[in-house]
Amino acid sequence: MRKRIVGMMLLIAMILVIPAHAASERTIAVVPDIEFDGTEATCTVRITGNRTSDRITATMELWQGSKLIDDWSASGYGILKIDETATVEKNKTYKLTVYYTVNGDAKTPVSISRTNK
């Protein structure tokens, strides 16, 4: 009986020694996209914060050259997704720029360009 108790105590001690790691910290991810369907552009961005409690605020702008076609803003916690549409022209190149902050800290804007073929 004494051997069982000692064995159980050793097992419990080993379990307690194993460090409990919190979920590893994620990096902030920003994934913008533009998809075309004729003369309609669907503009999306998905921003993932480090933690679910991160406050994310973003503005997404669609440009054709120096002309602002449209812009949209949203905010949320942890993960923010903006999904909007705009009227565009065929055979033109469009740039989608995302300005965002995480917990009030402004981050470097992210842009992509696509041509509506």
C-alpha positions in Angstrom: 0.0 0.0 0.0 2.9 2.3 0.9 4.5 1.7 -2.6 1.2 2.7 -4.3 1.0 6.0 -2.3 4.6 6.8 -3.1 4.0 5.9 -6.8 0.9 8.1 -6.9 2.7 11.0 -5.3 5.6 10.7 -7.8 3.1 10.7 -10.6 1.3 13.7 -9.3 4.6 15.5 -8.7 5.6 14.8 -12.4 2.3 16.2 -13.7 2.7 19.3 -11.6 6.2 19.9 -12.9 5.1 19.9 -16.5 4.6 23.5 -17.4 1.2 24.6 -18.5 1.7 26.7 -21.6 -0.9 29.3 -22.5 -1.9 29.4 -26.1 1.1 30.8 -28.0 0.7 34.4 -29.0 -0.4 34.9 -32.5 1.0 37.6 -34.8 -1.4 40.2 -36.2 -2.6 39.0 -39.6 -4.1 41.2 -42.3 -5.5 39.6 -45.4 -7.1 41.9 -48.0 -8.7 40.7 -51.2 -10.5 42.1 -54.3 -12.7 39.8 -56.4 -14.4 41.0 -59.6 -17.7 39.9 -61.1 -18.3 42.0 -64.2 -18.6 45.6 -63.0 -18.9 44.7 -59.3 -15.9 44.4 -57.0 -16.1 42.6 -53.7 -13.6 44.0 -51.3 -12.7 42.1 -48.1 -10.2 42.2 -45.3 -9.8 39.9 -42.4 -7.7 41.2 -39.5 -6.7 38.8 -36.7 -5.4 40.3 -33.5 -2.9 38.7 -31.0 -5.7 38.0 -28.5 -9.5 37.7 -28.5 -9.6 40.9 -26.4 -7.7 43.0 -28.9 -9.7 46.0 -30.1 -9.4 46.3 -33.9 -10.5 49.3 -35.9 -10.0 49.5 -39.7 -10.8 51.5 -42.7 -10.7 49.9 -46.1 -10.3 52.2 -49.2 -10.8 51.2 -52.9 -8.8 53.3 -55.4 -8.6 53.5 -59.1 -5.5 55.5 -59.8 -5.9 58.7 -57.7 -9.7 58.4 -57.6 -11.2 57.1 -54.4 -14.0 54.7 -55.4 -15.4 54.0 -51.9 -14.3 53.4 -48.3 -15.7 51.5 -45.4 -14.9 51.3 -41.7 -15.6 48.8 -38.9 -14.3 47.8 -35.5 -14.5 44.7 -33.3 -12.5 42.4 -30.9 -10.1 39.6 -31.7 -11.0 39.1 -35.4 -12.5 41.8 -37.7 -13.9 41.1 -41.2 -15.1 43.7 -43.6 -16.8 42.6 -46.7 -18.2 45.2 -49.1 -19.0 45.8 -52.8 -18.4 48.7 -55.2 -19.2 49.4 -58.8 -16.1 49.3 -61.0 -15.1 49.4 -64.7 -13.6 46.6 -66.8 -9.9 46.6 -67.7 -9.0 49.0 -64.9 -6.6 48.3 -62.0 -7.8 48.9 -58.5 -5.9 49.2 -55.3 -7.4 48.2 -51.9 -5.7 49.8 -48.9 -6.4 48.9 -45.3 -5.6 51.3 -42.5 -6.0 49.7 -39.0 -5.2 50.0 -35.3 -4.9 47.3 -32.7 -5.7 48.5 -29.1 -5.3 52.1 -30.4 -1.8 51.5 -31.9 -1.7 52.4 -35.6 -0.2 49.7 -37.7 1.4 49.9 -41.2 -1.3 50.0 -43.9 -1.6 47.0 -46.1 -2.5 47.2 -49.8 -3.2 44.9 -52.8 -3.8 45.7 -56.5 -5.9 43.7 -58.9 -7.1 44.3 -62.5 -10.7 43.8 -63.5 -10.2 41.7 -66.7 
